[in-house]
Amino acid sequence: MPSTEALAPPNTPAAGKVSRTVLDNGLTVLTKEIHHAPVATFWVFYRVGSRNEGPGITGISHWTEHMMFKGTPTFPNRVLDRAISRVGGQWNAFTSSDFTAYYETLPAGEIDLGLQIECDRMVNSLFDPDEVSSERTVIISERQGAENNPMFLLSEEVHAAAFRIHPYRHTVIGDMVDLERISRDDLHAHYRRYYNPNNAIAVAVGDFDSDAMLARIVELFAPLKPGPDPRPVHRVEPEQRGERQVTVEGDGETSYLALAYHAPNATDLDFLPLSVLAASLVGASGPGGGGTNKSSRLYKALVETELAAAVGGGIGPMIDPPLFTMSATLRAGGDLAELETALDAELERLLTSAPVTEEELIKAIKRAKAAFAFGSESVTSQGSWLGLSEITAGSHVWFQNYLANLQKVTTEDVARVAANCLDRRRRTIGRYVPSTSEPMNRGNGTKSALMHESA
């Protein structure tokens, strides 16, 4: 019989308990009733993303996601689009480094359609060879479109330099050489290896009765057989022993600067203090993200002084230690070396003479609260965060308790994490330089994507 537990953590931002059930076939089910509007959402998360890929098959998780919209014998291609639209609903999917997720948000009385769709395509997706061939063209075009964005090119090279071992070094879209050769059999084998109930989390949030919803999920999904246990990822990134640098040359007239520091994962006690540090430096990210970053330190130091046109960055919850990133767009007519010097000076000031203050801490938490409430307003976003937390942190309670735990962070915590994380020996610097620009004399050359590490 399924095992069930109902959890209602303190300070939950929205009313309603989250019930967690594990079916005999391994499917984890989360349900949460919200009766604010006659709407419901149904999500299925699979524990597979670019983290589970290696050379030769990079991008295969994202490509598999595309194929899941190409039909089954029960729901042929394009039938579902019309069915969803007819009842005024929406559906979509996305692939990340850690997971692939699918959802339908529908009028509450029509949510059973979402359950049927996800149950059916978990086991019956066709992977028609002609559709695979057609989608190859689509995905290669998507990759080529991304390559027109200098920040994509720079981020790709920075991640490849920062991670020598861990598969976080690969982009979700994948490498062109792999996209050109992945076969229909490769895709179908990936689908059969990872798209199984024991590798999935189903999340239902909205205007329904939890007992009735769980009974229907059990009716549909319990007959599905579990698959083989997915291959674990044990590629631990070794400690970085010196600053690494990459320079990318490309089209355009704008230069960009990117910094990446190795950071803690979602379950690490240092994750939330680093989130506060990130909010102070570049603006809020994570469940409390969004909004303006005009009060952040780097905005004031770089944009208001007209060295940069924009700054950004942040840290997100992930299964394994990710990167904390910062970026700056050089203002027209500016000097990239001067921008880099000013950014480094601001980081040094943070570490020595001007640590994050109590006022900044309170402001970061207040903004996180407001953004968290706004970001959790819809049933769709709540379903998203519950599933993401279950995968990246091992429990949906991470999301439920996010604000309560964030309020426990102290300025001492932030100072300690800043000293540990913002270590030059553990960072990677990336510079994007337009091909028409004069080469920068940085001791690391100017060839495209050159990597240099200094001990």
Secondary structure, DSSP 8 states (H G I E B T S, - for coil): --EEEEE--TT-SSSS-EEEEE-TTS-EEEEEE--SSSEEEEEEEES-SGGG--TT-TTHHHHHHHHTTSB-SSSBTTHHHHHHHHTT-EEEEEE-SS-EEEEEEEEGGGHHHHHHHHHHHHHH----HHHHHHHHHHHHHHHHHHTTSHHHHHHHHHHHHH-SSSGGGS-SS--HHHHTT--HHHHHHHHHHH-SGGGEEEEEEESS-HHHHHHHHHHHHTTS-----------------SEEEEEEEESSS--EEEEEEE---TTSTTHHHHHHHHHHHT---GGG--S--TTSHHIIIIITTTSEEEEEEE----SS--EEEEEEEE-TT--HHHHHHHHHHHHHHHHTT----HHHHHHHHHHHHHHHHHHTSSHHHHHHHHHHHHHHTSSTHHHHTHHHHHTT--HHHHHHHHHHHS-GGGEEEEEEEETTS----SSS--STTEEEEE-
